[in-house]
Amino acid sequence: MNLGRWTRRRGWIVGGTLLVVIVLAIAAVIVWPQLIGSNAAENGTGTTSATSTTNPSAIPDPPVAIPTPQIVPMKPSDTAPTPAGVTAQLAKPLANKAVAQLTGIVIDPQTGTTLWQQNAEQPRLPASTMKLLTGAAVLASTDPNRRLTTKVVMGEQPGQIVFVGGGDVTLSARPQGAPTVLPGGPTVADLAAQIKAAGVQVKSIVLDTSYWQGPEMADGWNADDIRGTPQDAHGYITKMQALMVDADRVDPGNEDSPRTGEPAMTAGKALAHALGKDDLPISDGQAPPDAKVIAKVESQPLSTLLAQALEQSDNVLSEALAREAAIARGAPPSFAGVSAAILQVLGDMGLSTSGVVIKDGSGMSELDRVPPQVLGKVMAMAVAGKPAIQRILLTGLPLAGVSGTLAPPRFSQPDNKAGAGWVRAKTGSLESTYALVGYVPDQGGRIIVFAFNSAGVLNSETTGTRPALDSLAAALRGCGCSG
């Protein structure tokens, strides 16, 4: 049967039937009142009853049965993928030269079985996939419902207030409701309103950034990444000061905005402006012990901040969260403390830290090194819920072809679009390295975890290493790899 012809014919029949129905309906509207009137005259009444003159529009429509929409969870497959099946499935995308110098691992998180690997133990520049280790450390060390507090206290001098940073880089200088890259944070305007309500006549502002310690820039960071270059005015990092607004972006609504490079001073000026006193003297210092609190605001829960950091791959927010893990582990809130905390968490998870070098919590350091097998095993544990709280790590992962750093043009090419809407993963790119770590359900609904890392990459939106890595993940989506 020619389905196309049958469809067109069926459309003609339906269309013709519909036309007949419409004609009859129009005739009924025109003729029916006349018939009613005629019947009334024949009955000798000369008038029509209330029933006979009822407005058709007043007649209620018959009830329409609307099915209840349902979201049905996938049923986990009992059919386990095999190494041979996965290897065969990956053969075609692996033959693409654009995968470059590839290392990686594929894991069945349900059993912990390694289904495929290629030099997975080789330490590699993790780039932003380092944020997965930071996330694991945050979840393993802190209360995910905890919030960060920014406050203003009275200073030692009359009219002096102290703006005390609490590590919340999502504090915003924008008006309430104005779009920001990191939405939902507290506002400087709220602090200013509380100060005014307290009746404090502000004469000067002191900035207290003592919540964090150590160097403000990590080993392996490039100062050009604060404001960018004339060719690429994109700010990736800033000086890590515990008091800042809008993650120190010059334009808080633009993800690609340069950073100011002076986070605390920028925050102080924002508070002075919100108070209507742009010319207030601003200086660095510390709050007096037991100083009276006159204003304070709180961040969203750490779990929400972590999801934002992962989806947007925000380096500054990731560094702030990493310091929370360090504090919880008894380490100093510094780059060194972050390294110690993450390494400790990996050890607690039973993972080898051989070859792991951690200089920051965001992956922006050119000196970071992590073997793909470590990242793959952390992801596998999160998927398997070992421990259960680690599953929170999955909530902020970008969705292929939809959100965050996996939004189009990712997963839009013929070789990888099958993964759109299915693959969830953390991306990474730094220098000549691209990385992709995440998970995807196969055709039977069984979750497969992957960690891919390519060095010596080819930079092209359609034929380069990024779409080649996407094709590897998409191939796993098409897996019925039990043979």
Sequence and secondary structure as in RCSB ss.txt:
>XXXX:A:sequence
MNLGRWTRRRGWIVGGTLLVVIVLAIAAVIVWPQLIGSNAAENGTGTTSATSTTNPSAIPDPPVAIPTPQIVPMK
PSDTAPTPAGVTAQLAKPLANKAVAQLTGIVIDPQTGTTLWQQNAEQPRLPASTMKLLTGAAVLASTDPNRRLTT
KVVMGEQPGQIVFVGGGDVTLSARPQGAPTVLPGGPTVADLAAQIKAAGVQVKSIVLDTSYWQGPEMADGWNADD
IRGTPQDAHGYITKMQALMVDADRVDPGNEDSPRTGEPAMTAGKALAHALGKDDLPISDGQAPPDAKVIAKVESQ
PLSTLLAQALEQSDNVLSEALAREAAIARGAPPSFAGVSAAILQVLGDMGLSTSGVVIKDGSGMSELDRVPPQVL
GKVMAMAVAGKPAIQRILLTGLPLAGVSGTLAPPRFSQPDNKAGAGWVRAKTGSLESTYALVGYVPDQGGRIIVF
AFNSAGVLNSETTGTRPALDSLAAALRGCGCSG
>XXXX:A:secstr
  HHHHHHHHHHHHHHHHHHHHHHHHHHHHHHHHHHHHHHHHTT SS  TTTT  GGGS                
  S    HHHHHHHHHHHHT GGG EEEEEEEETTTTEEEEEESTTS B  GGGHHHHHHHHHHHHS TT   EE
EEEE SSTTEEEEE  S TT B S TT   SSTT  BHHHHHHHHHHTT    EEEEE TTS S SS TT  THH
HH  SS          S  SGGGBSSTT TT  B S HHHHHHHHHHHHTT TT  EEE    TT  EEEEEE  
 HHHHHHHHHHHT HHHHHHHHHHHHHHTT  SSHHHHHHHHHHHHHHTT   TT B S SSS  TT BB HHHH
HHHHHHHHHTSSGGGGGGGTTS BTTTSGGG TTTT STTTGGGTTT EEEEEEETTEEEEEEEEE TTS EEEE
EEEEES    TTTSHHHHHHHHHHHHHT     
